[in-house]
């Protein structure tokens, strides 16, 4: 249960996230971008403090409190250690606590992933298989610890608000925890607003910098976990495509990149696959790409898809439930939806269609740009600001159980 709110002006706001870094992942980048835009747009309203294990963000408008070294393994103990430390640090003196982590404390809790309870128990099973699931949980300290922390996180409390990053995720949370929709809000990821007069990098320059053939047709894959982001299916699609089609892979730890580079070389694909590792600025990758393939196996609302939309790069995107944002994207006609992200033939067919149907590509890119324009960080920050104000107003009116 969050501590009682005592509001001052500016409001002292504590933001909890283990890795406050744009390059750590989608959820982490979301927390960074939201904090930076809140600081920029509402400097007189919030005194922002971030509690994290590590950070590479430097901004004088935000006060960082670093926990420092934590356990790397087991992760469930590390999560509990961070939860305890961040609770102790933010337990008093803050009018608002906003957690992006699986913690029990926080007036506002932003959920970036499906609840573990849903992943374990949400799929209909026979009585026997359900019993095995319960046995698996009760014999696993890791699962018990995660489920306990998650249960505390989504438990009711005076003025406590749950924020989901996609409408479909909000529906899952409401069903899984029997939660009243009045406690739930949706605040999607955003992207940087376009800077007027900013000259984009040319495809030729981008490809030369990244070591890509100038005349290649480039498929872009971005992610930290290559298996989860669908890279195996994309690589399987390459032999089905013309020889000038190549794959640009951005992200991944050095060891993972080295492993996959070796696998591609052994499979005679080395000359058609380029790995860059992490990039401080992914705009160069979008400038080099002809198509962004996000054949993800598990995503909520991937920020890289918005970035591809804004960069006018056509996108292949997994259908729900592989990607919970696909319903919104499909309704807008902003991407080619893959019914089975593991079907390499379907990926190759979609790539061929987009490559040779210029009218389809232009129409899709135009709709995608409109979709991206509706999801920019300045507007997202305004939505979060409104939620903060609602929480503060409810606290001022008196505690109410919801």
Buried (B, 14 or more C-beta within 10 A) or exposed (E): EBBEBEBEEBBBBBBBBBBBBBBBBBBBBBBBBBBBBBBEBBEEBBBBBBBBBBBEBEBEEBEBBEBEEBEEEEEBBBBBBBBEBBBEBBEEEBBBBBBBBBBBBBBBBBBBBBBBBBEBBBEEEEEEEEEEBEEEBEEEEEBEBBBEBBBBBBEEBBBBBBBBBBBBBBBBBBEBBEBEEEBBBBBBBBBBEEEEEEEEBEBEEBBEEBEBBEEBBBBBBBBBBBEEBBBBBBBBBBEBBEEEBBBBBBBBEEEBBEEBBEBBEEEEBEEBBBBBBBBEEBBBBBBBBBBBBBBBBBBBBBBBBBBBBBBBBBBBBBBBEBBBBBBBBBEBBBBBBBEBBBBBEBBBBBBBEBBEEEEEBEEBBEBBBEBBBEBBBEBBBBBBBEBBEBBBEBBEEEEEEB
